[in-house]
Each structure stands twice: as C-alpha cells, then as structure tokens.
Amino acid sequence: MKQVIAFLWGCLVLLGNGCDEGHGHWSYQKRVTIAPGVRLNVGKSGVGVSAGVPGARVGVDSNGRTYSSMGLPGSGVRYVERQRGKS
C-alpha cells in the first residue's frame, strides 16, 4: 500500500510540474457560506467572494477579477463570464 501511495504522489508531482506547458492541472476549491447567499471561495490561488441565488452568482476571484455565472442547479453545468483585468 505504501508503494501505491508513493507512486500516486510521484505522479501528482510530475503532473503539477507540467501545468505551465499547456497540460492538464490539479485544482482545489472549498466554499464556505458566510451568510445566506454569500460564499467565501478558498482555492490554491487564494480567496475570493461571491453572492447570489441558486443558478446565478456574481463575485470577485482570488486575482481581483469580477465575474458572473449562470447555471442549472444540481447539474454541474454553468456559464461564467469574467471581466478583463482587475476591476
């Protein structure tokens, strides 16, 4: 079992090093509800905040860019529109 874990960890490290070359990447995101309809979004790039109702949200990402999103709740399908540059 230790060998399998070591192998998988090595694969993750190798995949992570290729992210800047146009390959796939690993990501992590955790959402914490801080008030009804308001979420704190924590990921590997930093912290952002969003507000909205099921199916529609607006927010500021960890890079300071604003965005809006619309989707079908529970389906995992959504459309996101981002502003260019920091707002």
For each residue, the residues with C-beta under 8 A, 3 or more apart:
1: 4 5
2: 5 6
3: 6 7
4: 1 7 8
5: 1 2 8 9
6: 2 3 9 10
7: 3 4 10 11
8: 4 5 11 12
9: 5 6 12 13
10: 6 7 13 14
11: 7 8 14 15
12: 8 9 15 16 26
13: 9 10 16 17
14: 10 11 17 18
15: 11 12 18 19 23 24 25 26
16: 12 13 19 25 26
17: 13 14
18: 14 15 21 23
19: 15 16 23 24 25 26
20:
21: 18
22:
23: 15 18 19
24: 15 19
25: 15 16 19
26: 12 15 16 19
27: 43 44
28: 43 44
29: 41 42 43
30: 41 42 43
31: 39 40 41 42
32: 39 40 42
33: 36 38 39 40
34: 38 39 40
35: 38
36: 33
37: 51 52 53
38: 33 34 35 49 50 51
39: 31 32 33 34 49 50 51 59
40: 31 32 33 34 47 48 49
41: 29 30 31 47 48 49 50 59 61 62
42: 29 30 31 32 46 47
43: 27 28 29 30 46 47 48 62
44: 27 28
45: 61 62 63
46: 42 43 62 63
47: 40 41 42 43 62
48: 40 41 43 59 60 61 62
49: 38 39 40 41 59 60
50: 38 39 41 57 58 59 60
51: 37 38 39 57 58 59
52: 37 56 57 58 59 69
53: 37 56 57
54: 73
55: 70 71 72 73
56: 52 53 68 69 70 71
57: 50 51 52 53 68 69
58: 50 51 52 66 67 68 69
59: 39 41 48 49 50 51 52 66 67 68 69
60: 48 49 50 64 65 66 67 87
61: 41 45 48 64 65 66 67 82
62: 41 43 45 46 47 48
63: 45 46 86
64: 60 61 86 87
65: 60 61 82 83 84 85 86 87
66: 58 59 60 61 82 83 87
67: 58 59 60 61 80 81 82 83
68: 56 57 58 59 80 81
69: 52 56 57 58 59 78 79 80 81
70: 55 56 78 79
71: 55 56 75 77 78 79
72: 55 75 77 78
73: 54 55
74:
75: 71 72
76:
77: 71 72
78: 69 70 71 72
79: 69 70 71
80: 67 68 69
81: 67 68 69
82: 61 65 66 67
83: 65 66 67 87
84: 65
85: 65
86: 63 64 65
87: 60 64 65 66 83
